[in-house]
Amino acid sequence: MSAPFLLPCPFCGGKAYTDRSADCTATPSVGCEDCGTHNVAETMGEAIIKWNARTSRPKTFPERNNHE
């Protein structure tokens, strides 16, 4: 079986990986080796589709009001 096609991380551009235990008891997930972001789904196919459909966050963020 060939490795699934995974786009780079939408946040840092790092290499993506799939994760599931050998006995298939863990929740299927796809994550980034560099920044650690990840997503989970009920099936590995769904996790891969979700990962490849993600978009990055805006490069700039509006000012936050800190109420301290």
Secondary structure, DSSP 4 states (H G I P E B T S, - for coil): -PPPP-PPPTTT-PPEEEE--TTS-SPPEEEETTT--EEE-SSHHHHHHHHHH--PPPSS-PPP----
